[in-house]
Amino acid sequence: MTSAPATQPRFLTLEGGEGAGKSTVLAALRDALLADGEDVVCTREPGGTPLAERIRELLLAQSNEVMDPHTELLLVFAARAQHVAQVIRPALARGAWVVCDRFTDSSFAYQGAARGLDMAFIAELERGAVGIVPGLTLLLDLDVASARERTRGRDLLGDAVPDRIESERDAFFERVREGFRLRAASDPRRIRTIDAGLSAGLVASEAVAILSQYREGLA
Ligand code: TMP
């Protein structure tokens, strides 16, 4: 049995459903850290390395073959293992901050809460194949109807077709949301929830305020 995953104080993650505004918050956190002269690496999951981005394409592509939930889970963790080894651990080791759009909490919410896979098995993959936990996670919480509205607007603007996971029904995203909220409730020190229904500017400034308070706590 491998040991419990180690918390990394300079590792920050953003979580939430689609359309919650993670990109804006990521940019605001990066700018706040850069303004203080910090070394910052911004990245995303699934993805973040060439191989992990190829796995992302497999995960999100529409296909006539239904993807088994365990295939989905193992692909997500295959991408994560590569990303952690190639990008996240080296950056943390040199003292950089890493700001990551999604991480293992997404697997607990999407593959665990929404697909119904065994949470203990996901935790075992986390321990065995990932080994790290963020010091701070910001959960951008948004109701499913508002999230749909936002992603629809984005897809219309970019003429984009919804990907395989975006094409799930509302009930799936309700379970994702509940999964995130339960995780936040069980680990309120690490996972801080922000009401993503507020304006993008307010959400970003709240995120920056939480980061600054968190950094004071580390000092
Ligand atoms: P994105 O829309 O934030 O770029 O994320 C890509 C999709 O991948 C999104 O639908 C959530 C999903 N996902 C999982 O299902 N499990 C995971 O562990 C991660 C990181 C993402």
Boltz pocket constraint, residues with backbone or C-beta under 6 A from the ligand:
constraints:
  - pocket:
      binder: B
      contacts: [[A, 18], [A, 45], [A, 46], [A, 76], [A, 101], [A, 102], [A, 103], [A, 104], [A, 105], [A, 106], [A, 107], [A, 108], [A, 110], [A, 111], [A, 165], [A, 166]]
      max_distance: 6.0
